[in-house]
Amino acid sequence: MGAMLIMTGCGADRPDSATWRQSWGQMIAVIPDQEDLGSPPQPEKCQEILATVREGTTSLMPAPTNTIDDLVAEWVSVAETAFFECPPREHELQSLEDAYAELDRIEESIETALDN
């Protein structure tokens, strides 16, 4: 019974989906269209995006579910890599195209998780 109380207590700290969606919408709006970054991307713009992503992360955690927590952490990691290196040059993210494709994939997964 003690474990049930702990689990219930943890769930109570999670925001409802509607409230969280507002914060999520603001976060994904921070990421401009790839064309708006320029080619090559302007370092100042990338640093501004990176700072905003890092600041906004606190409003996204916790998410409505554990599954979404994991997806948000993955999304933030990809965004940080993309805009810290700007353009990314890691093994898995070799370009901004790769980063944007991965961000889109994660965003779709988050939307699916929210709808279920």
C-alpha positions as protocol buffer text, in pm:
chain_id: "A"
residue {
  index: 1
  type: MET
  ca { x: 0 y: 0 z: 0 }
}
residue {
  index: 2
  type: GLY
  ca { x: 291 y: 235 z: 70 }
}
residue {
  index: 3
  type: ALA
  ca { x: 414 y: 189 z: -286 }
}
residue {
  index: 4
  type: MET
  ca { x: 72 y: 280 z: -420 }
}
residue {
  index: 5
  type: LEU
  ca { x: 78 y: 606 z: -226 }
}
residue {
  index: 6
  type: ILE
  ca { x: 423 y: 691 z: -360 }
}
residue {
  index: 7
  type: MET
  ca { x: 317 y: 621 z: -718 }
}
residue {
  index: 8
  type: THR
  ca { x: 2 y: 828 z: -677 }
}
residue {
  index: 9
  type: GLY
  ca { x: 203 y: 1112 z: -530 }
}
residue {
  index: 10
  type: CYS
  ca { x: 442 y: 1114 z: -825 }
}
residue {
  index: 11
  type: GLY
  ca { x: 158 y: 1123 z: -1075 }
}
residue {
  index: 12
  type: ALA
  ca { x: -2 y: 1418 z: -898 }
}
residue {
  index: 13
  type: ASP
  ca { x: 302 y: 1632 z: -979 }
}
residue {
  index: 14
  type: ARG
  ca { x: 252 y: 1589 z: -1353 }
}
residue {
  index: 15
  type: PRO
  ca { x: 74 y: 1860 z: -1547 }
}
residue {
  index: 16
  type: ASP
  ca { x: -241 y: 1788 z: -1741 }
}
residue {
  index: 17
  type: SER
  ca { x: -196 y: 1746 z: -2116 }
}
residue {
  index: 18
  type: ALA
  ca { x: -370 y: 2072 z: -2212 }
}
residue {
  index: 19
  type: THR
  ca { x: -148 y: 2284 z: -1989 }
}
residue {
  index: 20
  type: TRP
  ca { x: 167 y: 2102 z: -2096 }
}
residue {
  index: 21
  type: ARG
  ca { x: 79 y: 2131 z: -2466 }
}
residue {
  index: 22
  type: GLN
  ca { x: 96 y: 2511 z: -2434 }
}
residue {
  index: 23
  type: SER
  ca { x: 455 y: 2494 z: -2307 }
}
residue {
  index: 24
  type: TRP
  ca { x: 542 y: 2237 z: -2571 }
}
residue {
  index: 25
  type: GLY
  ca { x: 395 y: 2453 z: -2846 }
}
residue {
  index: 26
  type: GLN
  ca { x: 604 y: 2748 z: -2729 }
}
residue {
  index: 27
  type: MET
  ca { x: 917 y: 2534 z: -2725 }
}
residue {
  index: 28
  type: ILE
  ca { x: 882 y: 2393 z: -3073 }
}
residue {
  index: 29
  type: ALA
  ca { x: 801 y: 2742 z: -3205 }
}
residue {
  index: 30
  type: VAL
  ca { x: 1151 y: 2848 z: -3093 }
}
residue {
  index: 31
  type: ILE
  ca { x: 1303 y: 2631 z: -3364 }
}
residue {
  index: 32
  type: PRO
  ca { x: 1289 y: 2829 z: -3688 }
}
residue {
  index: 33
  type: ASP
  ca { x: 1244 y: 2679 z: -4030 }
}
residue {
  index: 34
  type: GLN
  ca { x: 1578 y: 2557 z: -4153 }
}
residue {
  index: 35
  type: GLU
  ca { x: 1575 y: 2808 z: -4439 }
}
residue {
  index: 36
  type: ASP
  ca { x: 1547 y: 3095 z: -4187 }
}
residue {
  index: 37
  type: LEU
  ca { x: 1879 y: 2999 z: -4025 }
}
residue {
  index: 38
  type: GLY
  ca { x: 2072 y: 3082 z: -4338 }
}
residue {
  index: 39
  type: SER
  ca { x: 2342 y: 2886 z: -4509 }
}
residue {
  index: 40
  type: PRO
  ca { x: 2572 y: 2868 z: -4332 }
}
residue {
  index: 41
  type: PRO
  ca { x: 2370 y: 2930 z: -4014 }
}
residue {
  index: 42
  type: GLN
  ca { x: 2443 y: 3249 z: -3824 }
}
residue {
  index: 43
  type: PRO
  ca { x: 2625 y: 3155 z: -3499 }
}
residue {
  index: 44
  type: GLU
  ca { x: 2444 y: 3427 z: -3303 }
}
residue {
  index: 45
  type: LYS
  ca { x: 2105 y: 3291 z: -3407 }
}
residue {
  index: 46
  type: CYS
  ca { x: 2208 y: 2938 z: -3312 }
}
residue {
  index: 47
  type: GLN
  ca { x: 2327 y: 3053 z: -2970 }
}
residue {
  index: 48
  type: GLU
  ca { x: 2000 y: 3237 z: -2913 }
}
residue {
  index: 49
  type: ILE
  ca { x: 1799 y: 2925 z: -3000 }
}
residue {
  index: 50
  type: LEU
  ca { x: 2023 y: 2708 z: -2781 }
}
residue {
  index: 51
  type: ALA
  ca { x: 1977 y: 2939 z: -2482 }
}
residue {
  index: 52
  type: THR
  ca { x: 1600 y: 2947 z: -2527 }
}
residue {
  index: 53
  type: VAL
  ca { x: 1580 y: 2567 z: -2554 }
}
residue {
  index: 54
  type: ARG
  ca { x: 1785 y: 2526 z: -2236 }
}
residue {
  index: 55
  type: GLU
  ca { x: 1574 y: 2781 z: -2047 }
}
residue {
  index: 56
  type: GLY
  ca { x: 1245 y: 2634 z: -2169 }
}
residue {
  index: 57
  type: THR
  ca { x: 1330 y: 2278 z: -2076 }
}
residue {
  index: 58
  type: THR
  ca { x: 1226 y: 2333 z: -1715 }
}
residue {
  index: 59
  type: SER
  ca { x: 869 y: 2412 z: -1822 }
}
residue {
  index: 60
  type: LEU
  ca { x: 848 y: 2078 z: -2004 }
}
residue {
  index: 61
  type: MET
  ca { x: 961 y: 1852 z: -1723 }
}
residue {
  index: 62
  type: PRO
  ca { x: 784 y: 1670 z: -1590 }
}
residue {
  index: 63
  type: ALA
  ca { x: 562 y: 1594 z: -1886 }
}
residue {
  index: 64
  type: PRO
  ca { x: 217 y: 1437 z: -1856 }
}
residue {
  index: 65
  type: THR
  ca { x: 365 y: 1083 z: -1874 }
}
residue {
  index: 66
  type: ASN
  ca { x: 698 y: 903 z: -1830 }
}
residue {
  index: 67
  type: THR
  ca { x: 698 y: 816 z: -2200 }
}
residue {
  index: 68
  type: ILE
  ca { x: 673 y: 1181 z: -2293 }
}
residue {
  index: 69
  type: ASP
  ca { x: 948 y: 1266 z: -2041 }
}
residue {
  index: 70
  type: ASP
  ca { x: 1183 y: 1038 z: -2232 }
}
residue {
  index: 71
  type: LEU
  ca { x: 1083 y: 1180 z: -2569 }
}
residue {
  index: 72
  type: VAL
  ca { x: 1125 y: 1539 z: -2448 }
}
residue {
  index: 73
  type: ALA
  ca { x: 1471 y: 1456 z: -2312 }
}
residue {
  index: 74
  type: GLU
  ca { x: 1561 y: 1309 z: -2651 }
}
residue {
  index: 75
  type: TRP
  ca { x: 1421 y: 1614 z: -2835 }
}
residue {
  index: 76
  type: VAL
  ca { x: 1614 y: 1854 z: -2612 }
}
residue {
  index: 77
  type: SER
  ca { x: 1934 y: 1655 z: -2665 }
}
residue {
  index: 78
  type: VAL
  ca { x: 1897 y: 1671 z: -3043 }
}
residue {
  index: 79
  type: ALA
  ca { x: 1814 y: 2043 z: -3035 }
}
residue {
  index: 80
  type: GLU
  ca { x: 2109 y: 2118 z: -2807 }
}
residue {
  index: 81
  type: THR
  ca { x: 2347 y: 1925 z: -3031 }
}
residue {
  index: 82
  type: ALA
  ca { x: 2215 y: 2090 z: -3346 }
}
residue {
  index: 83
  type: PHE
  ca { x: 2232 y: 2445 z: -3219 }
}
residue {
  index: 84
  type: PHE
  ca { x: 2546 y: 2411 z: -3008 }
}
residue {
  index: 85
  type: GLU
  ca { x: 2755 y: 2286 z: -3298 }
}
residue {
  index: 86
  type: CYS
  ca { x: 2545 y: 2467 z: -3562 }
}
residue {
  index: 87
  type: PRO
  ca { x: 2561 y: 2288 z: -3795 }
}
residue {
  index: 88
  type: PRO
  ca { x: 2597 y: 1954 z: -3616 }
}
residue {
  index: 89
  type: ARG
  ca { x: 2888 y: 1729 z: -3704 }
}
residue {
  index: 90
  type: GLU
  ca { x: 2833 y: 1429 z: -3477 }
}
residue {
  index: 91
  type: HIS
  ca { x: 2819 y: 1069 z: -3591 }
}
residue {
  index: 92
  type: GLU
  ca { x: 2438 y: 1049 z: -3577 }
}
residue {
  index: 93
  type: LEU
  ca { x: 2365 y: 1412 z: -3668 }
}
residue {
  index: 94
  type: GLN
  ca { x: 2591 y: 1505 z: -3952 }
}
residue {
  index: 95
  type: SER
  ca { x: 2392 y: 1802 z: -4075 }
}
residue {
  index: 96
  type: LEU
  ca { x: 2107 y: 2036 z: -3994 }
}
residue {
  index: 97
  type: GLU
  ca { x: 1892 y: 1829 z: -4228 }
}
residue {
  index: 98
  type: ASP
  ca { x: 1955 y: 1526 z: -4008 }
}
residue {
  index: 99
  type: ALA
  ca { x: 1879 y: 1727 z: -3693 }
}
residue {
  index: 100
  type: TYR
  ca { x: 1555 y: 1870 z: -3832 }
}
residue {
  index: 101
  type: ALA
  ca { x: 1441 y: 1526 z: -3949 }
}
residue {
  index: 102
  type: GLU
  ca { x: 1509 y: 1382 z: -3605 }
}
residue {
  index: 103
  type: LEU
  ca { x: 1331 y: 1670 z: -3428 }
}
residue {
  index: 104
  type: ASP
  ca { x: 1029 y: 1617 z: -3655 }
}
residue {
  index: 105
  type: ARG
  ca { x: 1028 y: 1243 z: -3582 }
}
residue {
  index: 106
  type: ILE
  ca { x: 1037 y: 1304 z: -3207 }
}
residue {
  index: 107
  type: GLU
  ca { x: 768 y: 1573 z: -3226 }
}
residue {
  index: 108
  type: GLU
  ca { x: 540 y: 1327 z: -3408 }
}
residue {
  index: 109
  type: SER
  ca { x: 606 y: 1066 z: -3137 }
}
residue {
  index: 110
  type: ILE
  ca { x: 518 y: 1317 z: -2868 }
}
residue {
  index: 111
  type: GLU
  ca { x: 194 y: 1412 z: -3044 }
}
residue {
  index: 112
  type: THR
  ca { x: 104 y: 1044 z: -3077 }
}
residue {
  index: 113
  type: ALA
  ca { x: 175 y: 984 z: -2707 }
}
residue {
  index: 114
  type: LEU
  ca { x: -36 y: 1286 z: -2610 }
}
residue {
  index: 115
  type: ASP
  ca { x: -328 y: 1165 z: -2820 }
}
residue {
  index: 116
  type: ASN
  ca { x: -329 y: 819 z: -2660 }
}
